[in-house]
Amino acid sequence: MKWVKTLLIMIIFILVILFSLQNREEVVLRFGLYPIQDRIWEVPKLPLFLIILCSVFLGVLIGGIGDLYQRFQLKKALRQNEKMIEKLSREVETLRSSGMEQPSFLKREG
């Protein structure tokens, strides 16, 4: 299975190199509001592939941070549920050991 992962990484790497070679034109990025022309922030000329790859990397990074946050939330909920299960299990054992047999509605009379 490790060779499949290595092969996939190599294919992606080759595709990134081909993409980079085909998109070497330099472009200028401008950030600002269109009606307000005096407040424009410009990035110096950079190759197009660099801008696109940085954007993809930034998107993956932001997505990864969001995924980590969600994982921590799920782990917190899991710990709370495990504590509740342990508490309820102790309560069931206490009730069973005290001799208080409650009639079960699940058992058939007969």
C-alpha positions, 0 to 999 in steps of 0.5 A, a space after each residue: 500500500 505504501 508504494 501506491 501512496 509513493 506513486 500517487 505523490 510522484 504523479 502529483 509532483 510531476 503534474 505540478 512541475 508540468 503546470 509550473 513550466 506551462 504557466 511561467 508568465 509574470 502577473 501583478 496582483 492588485 488588492 483594493 476596492 475598485 472605486 477607491 483607486 488611491 488605496 491599492 496594494 500591489 504584489 510585485 510581478 510573480 509567476 502565475 504558477 507561484 500565485 496559484 500554488 500558494 493559493 492552493 497551499 493556503 486553502 489546504 492549510 486553512 482546511 486542515 486547521 478547520 479539520 483539526 478544530 472539528 477533530 478536537 470538538 469530536 474528541 471532547 464530545 467522545 470523552 464526555 460521552 465515555 464519562 456518561 457511560 461510565 457513570 451510568 454503568 456504575 449506577 446500574 451496578 449499584 442498583 443491581 447490587 442493592 437488590 432492587 429488582 425492577 420488573 422489566 417491560 422487555 421480558 415476556 410474562 408467561 
